[in-house]
């Protein structure tokens, strides 16, 4: 039997506050009439990815980002398994996603976490979308893990920071991967415990990211916004982060369009008002 049309996947990487740059990428894709058929996300990428898969356009996601602060998403706890609890993040996402299951979103979506008990990657392809995203965002040591059944789940970036392989397994023929951590300054000096933990986490994630993206080189165009001066904690430079995402996507668009043409991946126009 003849195979159906070939399809594009979008893999959104982790990066905490840097995840705002994903919005700029989505903006350019929208302007160019390019809409992916699958979305996978790790950590911050899972937040943006879930909202996008639920039907929120880039401008709507930007409005959400402008309306929140860290105090709306996390709260300090007695440090037993983490410094912060992210139940408020889950509650906020549940509202934005209308309490939907992943399989009920408008676009196929997966969120990537890591199971500490099984010592392996865990990919959410079904179940409560907000809970899945919260697990994907649970940076070890910073946020409390999410416990589901016998699993203790933490940030997917531990093993898979830009989940290109997940998109391919979902059925994508080619993937646009967005890497928010490619140019993190190696000599940035941590100034507090959160920065020590996140810097250590980034070293680990970087190794895996370089290995995985190199292995999938023929299947992916990687967009890497220039974000070296932006921290993981600062949610204030929203417009600057979005702009960096836009700039990087515009530079990579010719390569993406060429790859799509070569593989006969159809455009699916989506225009926002």
N, C-alpha and C positions, 0 to 999 in steps of 0.2 A: 504494500500500500504506500502511496506517496506520502511523504512527511509533510506536516503542516508548516506554516511560515516560521522562519527562524526568529529568535527573540533575544532581546537585550536584558541583561541583569544589572542591578546597581548595588554595589557593596560599600556601605558607609562605615568608615573606621571610627575607632574610639578617640577620645581626646578631651573629655569633660567640657569645660567652657568653650574650648576650641571647636566643639561640635556645631557651634553657631555658623561656622564657615560652610557647613553643608547646605545651608539655605541659599547661599550664593550660587552653589553648583546647581541646585534645583531650579533657580531662577533662569539661568542660562539655558538649561535643557528645555524648559518651558518655552522660552523665546524662540528656540530653534525647532520647536515642534517634535522633540524627541522625548518619548515617554517609555521608561523601562517596563518590562512585563513581570519582573521579579525584583524584590528588594530584600537584602539581608543587612543586618546591622549589628555592630558590637558596641556596647557601652553607650556613649553619646550618640553614636550612629544608629543605635537601636531606637532611641527616642525619636529622632528625626524620621527614621525609616518607618516606624509604626504610625506616626501621624500622617506621613505621606501615603502609606498604604491604606489608611483609613479614609482617604479622600481630601485631606487638608492640603491645599496648594501652598506654594512657598510663601506667598504673602500672608496667608492665614497663620502659618507656623511662625512667621516673623512677628506677627501681632502677639502671639502667645509668649514668645521669648521676651518681648518688650514689657510684658505684664508681670514677670516673675523675678524673684530674687532667691538666693540660697535658702533664706529663712522659710520660703514657701515650699521647699522641697525636702529639707532635712532638719533633724534636731539632734543636739548632743545627747549622748547616753553615757552611763557608767561604762568605761572601756573594758568590756568582757570579750567580745568578738569583733569590735570595731569602735571607732570614735563617734560615728554618726549613725543615726537610724534614718532610712529612706522611705518609711511608710507614707510620708506626706507626698513624696514623688509618685508613688503608686496611686494614691488617692486622686492626685491631680490628673494623672494620665488616664485613670479610669473615667473621670468626668469627660475628658477630651475625646476619648475613644468610645464613649457611650457604653462602657462596661462590656465591650465586645470580646469574643474569643478571636484568636488569631485567624482561624479558618473562616470567620465571618467578615473579615476586612475586605475592602474592595479590590485589593491587589495581593497576590501571594507574598507572604512576608515570613522571615525567620529571624529570631534573635539568638545571639550566641552567648553562652555562659560557660563556666567551667565547674565541674563537679569535683570538690576536694576529696570526697570519699573514694570515688572511683578513679580519681586522678586522670580525668579525661574531659574532652570537650562535650558540652551538652547543647544541642540545638533545639530551640523551641520552634516547632512548626504547627502547633495546635495548643489549645488551652488559653487561659486568661492572658490577654495581651499585655495589660499593665503590669501584672506580676512577672511575666517573662522579661519585660524591659527592665524592671527594677533589679532582677537577678543579673542581667547582662551588665548593669551599671555598678555593681557592688565591688568597687575597688578594694582588694584585700587590705585589711588594717585600717582603712579609712571608713568604709561602710560595713555595717553588719551583713554577713552572708544571708541569703534567702534560703530557708529550709523548706523543701517540698518533698513529701514522703520521706524516703531515706537519703535524699540528696542534700548536700550543703553546697550552695551555688554562689560563685563569685564572678567577677568581671571576666567576660570572654576574651579580653585582650591578653590575659595570661598566656593563652595558646593561639589565639586567632584574632589579631587586631583589625585586619581588613579582610572580611570573610568572603573572598572571591570564590573559593572552592564551594562554599555553601550555595552561592548563586548558581554555579554550574551544576551542582547536584539537584537543584530545584528545577532545572530544565533550560537554563539560559545557554545560548550558543556563544555568546561573547559578553564580557562584563566590563563595566566602568567601575573602577575601584577608587575610592577617595581616601587618601592617606593624610591624616592631620598631624603626624608626628615625625615626618621624614627629616625635618630640619631643626629639631629641638637642639638648642645650644648645649654641647657636651660639657662646657665649663660653667654652666649656670650653677651658682652656689645655693643649696637649700637653706632656707632661713627658719623653718619650723618643722614640726614633726610630720605634718601633712605633706609638705614638700619633699621631705626625706623619703617617705613612703611612695609618693607618686613618681619621684625620680628613679627610685629603685625599680618600681613596676615598669617604667618606661624602658629601662635598659633591657629587662627581660622581654618585653613585648617587641622591642625593636629587632632583636635577634630572630624571633619567630616571623615577624613581618617581612624582613629581608629574605628569609629562606622561602616562605610561602609564595611571595609575589614573584620571586625569581623562578620558581618552579612552574608558575602559571603564566609566564611572560607572553606566550603566544595567544593566550585566551583573554587578555586584559589590557586596557589602557588605564594607566594610573594617573590620577589628578592629585597633585601634591601642593596645596596652597602654601605660600611662604608665611609661616606663623611663628618664626623663631622668637620674636619678642613678646609673644602672647603667652600668658600663664594658663595653667589648667583651672585656676580658681576664680579668675576675674570675669564676671558676667557683664561688666559695664561697656566694653568696647564693641557693642553689637554691630553697629554700622561698619566699623573697620573690618571685623571678622567676615561679615557678609561680603564686603567688597573684595577681600582676599580670595574668598571662594569663587566669586564671579571671575576675577582676573585669571585665576588658574584654569577654570573651566573654559574660558574663551581661548586661552592658549592651546588647550588640549582638544578643542572641538574639531579642528581639521583632522587630527589623527583618529578621533572617534568616528567621524562621518566616513572617513576612508575605510576604516575597519568594518563598519556597518555595510557599506556598499560592497566591499569585497565578499562579505559573508551573506549578502542579500537579506539583511535584516531590515524589515520594513519600518518606516516612521509611523508613529501613532500620534497624530497632532492633538495637542491639549493646550487650549488658550485660556488664560485667566483675564478677568476684568480688573 
